[in-house]
Amino acid sequence: MVEATPWIEPDLDGTSRIVCPGCGEANLYQDTVEVFNRDNEDSGTGLHVRIDGQTLSLDEDMKGTPSGRRDGLYITFVCEHCPSRVWLSIVQHKGTTYLNIGQESS
């Protein structure tokens, strides 16, 4: 059996929920979404879209991408129970997709 990481918690209906790495609670609210879509593998340019509330920004800068070589995205969450801002990244590398989570204290 594959064991879940501590920040993913199975729910009763067969889905999973993300829990805050700071306090362990599952009340996280999506805040910002950032998508990095490279022109080509290893390219320093591509399409970078950021949605923050009702603000949409678009550029070609790949600085800050979670993937060193391919496409990636960040979803930032705010925790209802502690001052943490939590980010989830989805990264492609050599045909595999990885999920990572991190935390920024406010």
C-alpha positions in Angstrom: 0.0 0.0 0.0 1.3 3.5 -0.9 1.3 5.8 2.1 0.1 9.3 1.7 2.3 12.3 2.5 1.4 14.2 5.7 -0.1 17.1 3.8 -2.6 15.0 1.9 -5.4 13.5 3.9 -7.9 11.0 2.5 -11.6 12.0 2.9 -14.5 9.7 3.4 -15.8 9.9 -0.2 -12.6 8.6 -1.7 -11.1 12.1 -2.5 -8.2 13.7 -0.8 -7.7 17.1 0.8 -4.7 19.2 1.4 -3.9 20.1 4.9 -1.8 23.0 6.1 1.8 22.0 6.9 1.8 24.7 9.6 -1.1 23.6 11.7 -2.6 20.4 10.2 -6.0 21.9 9.5 -7.7 21.4 6.1 -9.4 24.8 5.8 -7.2 26.3 3.1 -8.6 28.9 0.7 -7.2 29.3 -2.9 -5.6 32.7 -3.3 -3.3 33.0 -6.3 -2.7 30.8 -9.3 0.4 31.1 -11.4 1.0 29.1 -14.7 4.3 28.8 -16.5 4.2 27.4 -20.0 7.6 27.3 -21.7 8.1 27.9 -25.5 10.3 24.7 -25.5 12.0 22.6 -23.0 14.7 24.6 -21.1 13.4 27.8 -22.7 13.8 31.0 -20.7 10.6 32.4 -22.2 7.1 31.2 -22.6 3.7 32.2 -21.3 3.5 33.2 -17.6 0.0 33.9 -16.3 -0.8 35.0 -12.8 -4.3 35.4 -11.4 -4.5 37.2 -8.0 -8.0 37.9 -6.9 -9.6 39.8 -9.8 -6.2 40.8 -11.3 -4.8 39.0 -14.3 -1.2 39.5 -15.4 0.6 38.1 -18.4 4.3 38.1 -19.4 6.9 35.8 -20.9 9.2 35.6 -17.9 10.0 32.1 -16.6 11.8 33.3 -13.5 10.1 31.8 -10.5 8.8 28.7 -12.3 8.7 25.6 -10.1 10.1 23.5 -12.9 13.8 23.7 -14.0 13.1 22.5 -17.5 9.4 22.2 -18.4 6.0 23.6 -17.5 4.7 24.1 -14.0 2.2 25.9 -11.8 1.6 27.2 -8.3 -1.6 27.5 -6.3 -1.2 29.6 -3.2 -3.6 29.1 -0.3 -4.3 31.0 2.9 -4.9 29.0 6.0 -8.0 29.8 8.1 -6.4 28.6 11.4 -2.8 30.0 11.3 -0.9 32.8 9.6 0.7 30.5 7.0 0.5 31.0 3.3 0.7 27.6 1.7 1.8 26.9 -1.9 1.2 23.8 -4.0 3.3 23.3 -7.1 2.8 20.9 -9.9 6.0 20.2 -11.9 6.8 18.1 -14.9 10.2 16.4 -15.2 11.2 13.6 -17.6 7.6 12.5 -18.2 6.7 12.5 -14.5 4.4 15.0 -12.7 5.3 15.9 -9.1 3.3 17.6 -6.4 5.2 19.7 -3.8 3.9 21.8 -1.0 5.6 24.6 1.0 4.7 27.2 3.5 5.5 30.9 4.0 4.9 32.4 7.4 3.4 35.8 7.3 
